[in-house]
């Protein structure tokens, strides 16, 4: 079977039809493509703003598509359709200004839940008020196959164009940078792939109700790929459940992932075989559909036990909230398909969509419930003096500040944390979520008198010389390249061995030449001075440098005398953590490369 890419003419005709049918979606795709191309070459602050914009473009694309499909299926007038479009556009515009994933990790979860909910909304939007189960299945089958086809065409197109660029680069020495390939990837995926997918979205929903076709490939895929995988999951889980009963012990957290994996594969398999399970010759499929939900009963019980164990010990977080909701949902879905004679498969995406959207905002959301649970847990820990509870305080503070902001700790202090948080965000020049979170967390520790235990996430920064030109070797006789990952290197000058060794405990460099005594180059002081300069917020960030900052050239040079030699270590790149304090921590986070210059006296 040969893969035939569409002709230029057919692509143009399809593009014109897509623009007339989905004008706002095409504008969103173009805006996302341009933003993604621009994202490759921007500063950190602009990068995070564009990342939020791209996330909202994804939400807008799916929500607008769901709105248009609903309007088409119900044959709404143009005025009503544009009113729905305007409402969807306003919702997404509001989300752009409300969501701050660079400051609060909770908003990263929100974006994920909204994307999940809006994608599911596309799956049933045309059938909210009418349509049959067969039409619903045929519609989603078409979308599923169109997504796969779009991804395949986009992959082939990108690979072909990328190889062409490599050929041009190699044959004509054009020196094509990696940014060009990233922009090409953005154009192909956000632009071509999106519009190509939209061109294949069904538009005759009445015809879908009459369609009885079933791709043979889907049956083979389900029979020989999904069901065997699901069987492996089931065997592992049943053996583990038997082990729990024999040993009488609570389940491990990993079992939740396995059960959800089994449920996903199983439900997907059932959805794929839905139209043909009742047909003659497919009795095993009908048996499988009943057998699956029967076997879900002990697995759901196991899942609920695993969730109860985690929540009972550590309270509710966003991930555990989602796990609880999925466990309850699986329980209800299992009961429904075991006792219901109708077995409407549309209930699966509808119920998941409603749950995802309910979990996003409001007092019942994953974030409100999790914040309440962890604040209550911190109050209990602060009231206790046991070592175990005292040791857990820092983890809860880290969670609350990272997910929900410093102001969530207001019940524990009289200081106006909302105003303090705004001031910290405004003063931070890096605009890095991890840098801002670090400052907020340190503030919280100080206000609540909590001692940090262990190592939390540290922001990695890179320093380079302000004058990024060639290293001058004038006045020196020998040059030795130095890399931090090399524990020890040996060279020879004037028949004398030169041994350069990294001191693991501190991170310094020890140099020994011939029979002379060795000397240590004090890298630790240089690094701490660089971190101190970074924390002032006055260092200039290199454009598109990925948290790279300029230091005066002399700040990255160490000069030392060794009997008959003068040593000069010139660092051209230094990577470390902005929070490195003690020697062990500094050595673990430190990496660098440069040149050791040697002059014979």
BELLIN-V138781 format. One record per pair of residues at least 24 apart in sequence whose ideal C-beta (glycine too) atoms are under 7 Angstrom apart, sorted by sequence separation. I is the first residue (numbers start at 0). GAP is how many residues later the second one is. D is the distance in whole Angstrom. If there is no record, write none. Layout:
i=I gap=GAP d=D
i=I gap=GAP d=D
This chain:
i=63 gap=24 d=5
i=302 gap=24 d=5
i=434 gap=24 d=5
i=569 gap=24 d=5
i=31 gap=25 d=4
i=62 gap=25 d=5
i=232 gap=25 d=6
i=236 gap=25 d=6
i=373 gap=25 d=6
i=374 gap=25 d=7
i=433 gap=25 d=4
i=529 gap=25 d=7
i=568 gap=25 d=6
i=569 gap=25 d=5
i=30 gap=26 d=6
i=157 gap=26 d=7
i=265 gap=26 d=5
i=328 gap=26 d=6
i=373 gap=26 d=6
i=528 gap=26 d=7
i=157 gap=27 d=6
i=299 gap=27 d=7
i=302 gap=27 d=7
i=431 gap=27 d=6
i=568 gap=27 d=5
i=569 gap=27 d=7
i=62 gap=28 d=7
i=232 gap=28 d=6
i=233 gap=28 d=6
i=27 gap=29 d=5
i=59 gap=29 d=7
i=62 gap=29 d=6
i=232 gap=29 d=4
i=566 gap=29 d=7
i=567 gap=29 d=4
i=157 gap=30 d=4
i=299 gap=30 d=5
i=324 gap=30 d=6
i=381 gap=30 d=7
i=156 gap=31 d=6
i=299 gap=31 d=5
i=566 gap=31 d=6
i=27 gap=32 d=5
i=28 gap=32 d=7
i=59 gap=32 d=4
i=229 gap=32 d=6
i=232 gap=32 d=7
i=414 gap=32 d=6
i=525 gap=32 d=6
i=27 gap=33 d=5
i=58 gap=33 d=6
i=262 gap=33 d=7
i=370 gap=33 d=5
i=374 gap=33 d=6
i=564 gap=33 d=6
i=565 gap=33 d=4
i=153 gap=34 d=5
i=295 gap=34 d=7
i=299 gap=34 d=6
i=324 gap=34 d=6
i=405 gap=34 d=4
i=412 gap=34 d=5
i=564 gap=34 d=7
i=153 gap=35 d=6
i=156 gap=35 d=7
i=229 gap=35 d=4
i=401 gap=35 d=5
i=408 gap=35 d=6
i=412 gap=35 d=7
i=564 gap=35 d=6
i=565 gap=35 d=6
i=24 gap=36 d=6
i=27 gap=36 d=7
i=55 gap=36 d=5
i=58 gap=36 d=6
i=228 gap=36 d=6
i=229 gap=36 d=5
i=374 gap=36 d=7
i=400 gap=36 d=6
i=411 gap=36 d=6
i=521 gap=36 d=7
i=563 gap=36 d=7
i=564 gap=36 d=6
i=261 gap=37 d=7
i=296 gap=37 d=6
i=321 gap=37 d=7
i=366 gap=37 d=7
i=370 gap=37 d=6
i=405 gap=37 d=7
i=520 gap=37 d=5
i=563 gap=37 d=5
i=153 gap=38 d=6
i=295 gap=38 d=5
i=320 gap=38 d=7
i=405 gap=38 d=6
i=24 gap=39 d=5
i=55 gap=39 d=6
i=153 gap=39 d=4
i=225 gap=39 d=5
i=229 gap=39 d=6
i=400 gap=39 d=5
i=408 gap=39 d=7
i=520 gap=39 d=6
i=23 gap=40 d=5
i=24 gap=40 d=6
i=55 gap=40 d=5
i=258 gap=40 d=5
i=400 gap=40 d=5
i=292 gap=41 d=5
i=518 gap=41 d=5
i=150 gap=42 d=7
i=225 gap=42 d=6
i=226 gap=42 d=6
i=21 gap=43 d=7
i=52 gap=43 d=7
i=149 gap=43 d=5
i=152 gap=43 d=6
i=225 gap=43 d=4
i=258 gap=43 d=6
i=397 gap=43 d=6
i=400 gap=43 d=6
i=518 gap=43 d=5
i=534 gap=43 d=7
i=51 gap=44 d=6
i=258 gap=44 d=5
i=292 gap=44 d=5
i=321 gap=44 d=6
i=396 gap=44 d=7
i=529 gap=44 d=6
i=533 gap=44 d=6
i=292 gap=45 d=5
i=320 gap=45 d=4
i=530 gap=45 d=7
i=21 gap=46 d=6
i=149 gap=46 d=5
i=515 gap=46 d=6
i=51 gap=47 d=6
i=149 gap=47 d=4
i=221 gap=47 d=5
i=254 gap=47 d=6
i=255 gap=47 d=6
i=396 gap=47 d=5
i=515 gap=47 d=4
i=526 gap=47 d=7
i=530 gap=47 d=6
i=317 gap=48 d=5
i=320 gap=48 d=6
i=396 gap=48 d=7
i=515 gap=48 d=7
i=520 gap=48 d=5
i=51 gap=49 d=6
i=317 gap=49 d=6
i=320 gap=49 d=6
i=512 gap=49 d=6
i=526 gap=49 d=5
i=530 gap=49 d=6
i=146 gap=50 d=6
i=221 gap=50 d=5
i=255 gap=50 d=5
i=145 gap=51 d=6
i=221 gap=51 d=6
i=250 gap=51 d=6
i=254 gap=51 d=5
i=255 gap=51 d=7
i=396 gap=51 d=7
i=510 gap=51 d=7
i=65 gap=52 d=7
i=317 gap=52 d=5
i=512 gap=52 d=6
i=68 gap=53 d=7
i=72 gap=53 d=4
i=252 gap=53 d=6
i=315 gap=53 d=6
i=316 gap=53 d=5
i=396 gap=53 d=6
i=47 gap=54 d=4
i=71 gap=54 d=7
i=145 gap=54 d=4
i=217 gap=54 d=5
i=250 gap=54 d=5
i=315 gap=54 d=5
i=58 gap=55 d=5
i=62 gap=55 d=5
i=65 gap=55 d=4
i=69 gap=55 d=4
i=73 gap=55 d=6
i=249 gap=55 d=6
i=250 gap=55 d=4
i=54 gap=56 d=5
i=58 gap=56 d=6
i=61 gap=56 d=4
i=65 gap=56 d=5
i=68 gap=56 d=5
i=69 gap=56 d=6
i=393 gap=56 d=6
i=510 gap=56 d=6
i=57 gap=57 d=6
i=61 gap=57 d=5
i=64 gap=57 d=5
i=68 gap=57 d=5
i=72 gap=57 d=7
i=240 gap=57 d=6
i=252 gap=57 d=6
i=315 gap=57 d=4
i=392 gap=57 d=5
i=69 gap=58 d=6
i=250 gap=58 d=7
i=314 gap=58 d=4
i=393 gap=58 d=5
i=397 gap=58 d=6
i=58 gap=59 d=6
i=65 gap=59 d=4
i=249 gap=59 d=5
i=314 gap=59 d=6
i=393 gap=59 d=5
i=523 gap=59 d=7
i=526 gap=59 d=6
i=61 gap=60 d=6
i=141 gap=60 d=5
i=508 gap=60 d=7
i=23 gap=61 d=6
i=213 gap=61 d=6
i=233 gap=61 d=6
i=240 gap=61 d=6
i=213 gap=62 d=6
i=236 gap=62 d=6
i=314 gap=62 d=4
i=390 gap=62 d=6
i=523 gap=62 d=6
i=138 gap=63 d=6
i=526 gap=63 d=6
i=23 gap=65 d=7
i=259 gap=66 d=6
i=255 gap=67 d=6
i=262 gap=67 d=6
i=462 gap=67 d=5
i=138 gap=69 d=5
i=134 gap=70 d=6
i=137 gap=70 d=4
i=273 gap=71 d=6
i=134 gap=73 d=4
i=137 gap=73 d=5
i=460 gap=73 d=6
i=130 gap=74 d=6
i=134 gap=74 d=4
i=270 gap=74 d=6
i=133 gap=75 d=6
i=506 gap=76 d=7
i=131 gap=77 d=5
i=505 gap=77 d=5
i=130 gap=78 d=7
i=463 gap=78 d=7
i=504 gap=78 d=6
i=125 gap=79 d=5
i=506 gap=79 d=6
i=506 gap=80 d=4
i=266 gap=81 d=7
i=505 gap=81 d=6
i=316 gap=82 d=7
i=504 gap=82 d=7
i=503 gap=83 d=6
i=506 gap=83 d=5
i=463 gap=84 d=6
i=465 gap=84 d=4
i=317 gap=85 d=7
i=461 gap=85 d=6
i=465 gap=85 d=6
i=460 gap=86 d=5
i=461 gap=86 d=4
i=462 gap=86 d=6
i=463 gap=86 d=6
i=464 gap=86 d=7
i=465 gap=86 d=6
i=466 gap=86 d=5
i=459 gap=87 d=7
i=465 gap=87 d=6
i=481 gap=87 d=7
i=460 gap=88 d=6
i=462 gap=88 d=5
i=464 gap=88 d=4
i=464 gap=91 d=5
i=475 gap=92 d=7
i=462 gap=93 d=7
i=499 gap=96 d=6
i=470 gap=99 d=5
i=470 gap=101 d=7
i=492 gap=105 d=7
i=483 gap=106 d=7
i=464 gap=107 d=7
i=483 gap=107 d=5
i=428 gap=108 d=4
i=463 gap=108 d=7
i=483 gap=108 d=5
i=463 gap=109 d=6
i=483 gap=109 d=7
i=482 gap=110 d=5
i=461 gap=111 d=7
i=462 gap=111 d=4
i=481 gap=111 d=7
i=461 gap=112 d=7
i=481 gap=112 d=5
i=461 gap=113 d=5
i=481 gap=113 d=6
i=480 gap=114 d=6
i=481 gap=114 d=5
i=431 gap=115 d=7
i=459 gap=115 d=6
i=460 gap=115 d=7
i=479 gap=115 d=7
i=478 gap=116 d=5
i=479 gap=116 d=4
i=459 gap=117 d=6
i=460 gap=117 d=5
i=458 gap=118 d=7
i=478 gap=118 d=6
i=457 gap=119 d=4
i=458 gap=119 d=5
i=457 gap=120 d=7
i=458 gap=120 d=7
i=477 gap=120 d=4
i=457 gap=121 d=5
i=475 gap=121 d=4
i=476 gap=121 d=6
i=475 gap=122 d=6
i=476 gap=122 d=5
i=475 gap=123 d=5
i=476 gap=123 d=5
i=470 gap=124 d=5
i=472 gap=124 d=6
i=474 gap=124 d=6
i=71 gap=131 d=7
i=457 gap=131 d=7
i=72 gap=132 d=5
i=60 gap=133 d=7
i=136 gap=137 d=6
i=40 gap=138 d=6
i=136 gap=138 d=6
i=39 gap=139 d=5
i=133 gap=141 d=6
i=437 gap=141 d=6
i=39 gap=142 d=5
i=39 gap=143 d=6
i=434 gap=143 d=7
i=36 gap=146 d=4
i=4 gap=148 d=6
i=36 gap=149 d=5
i=35 gap=150 d=4
i=36 gap=150 d=7
i=4 gap=151 d=7
i=2 gap=153 d=7
i=32 gap=153 d=6
i=32 gap=154 d=6
i=35 gap=154 d=5
i=32 gap=157 d=4
i=31 gap=158 d=5
i=32 gap=158 d=4
i=28 gap=161 d=6
i=29 gap=161 d=7
i=28 gap=162 d=6
i=28 gap=165 d=4
i=28 gap=166 d=6
i=25 gap=169 d=6
i=24 gap=173 d=6
i=21 gap=176 d=5
i=17 gap=177 d=6
i=14 gap=180 d=6
i=17 gap=180 d=5
i=17 gap=181 d=5
i=16 gap=182 d=7
i=13 gap=185 d=4
i=136 gap=208 d=7
i=108 gap=209 d=5
i=135 gap=210 d=5
i=132 gap=211 d=6
i=105 gap=212 d=7
i=132 gap=212 d=6
i=132 gap=213 d=7
i=126 gap=219 d=6
i=123 gap=222 d=6
i=123 gap=225 d=5
i=122 gap=226 d=4
i=123 gap=226 d=6
i=119 gap=229 d=5
i=119 gap=232 d=6
i=120 gap=232 d=5
i=119 gap=233 d=4
i=116 gap=236 d=5
i=119 gap=236 d=7
i=116 gap=239 d=4
i=115 gap=240 d=5
i=116 gap=240 d=5
i=112 gap=243 d=5
i=112 gap=246 d=6
i=113 gap=246 d=6
i=112 gap=247 d=5
i=109 gap=250 d=5
i=108 gap=257 d=7
i=105 gap=261 d=5
i=104 gap=297 d=5
i=105 gap=297 d=4
i=104 gap=298 d=5
i=105 gap=298 d=6
i=103 gap=299 d=7
i=103 gap=300 d=6
i=103 gap=301 d=6
i=102 gap=322 d=6
i=101 gap=329 d=7
i=102 gap=330 d=6
i=101 gap=331 d=5
i=102 gap=333 d=6
i=47 gap=383 d=6
i=43 gap=386 d=7
i=44 gap=386 d=4
i=43 gap=387 d=5
i=43 gap=388 d=6
i=43 gap=497 d=7
i=42 gap=498 d=7
i=42 gap=500 d=6
i=41 gap=502 d=6
i=40 gap=503 d=5
i=43 gap=503 d=7
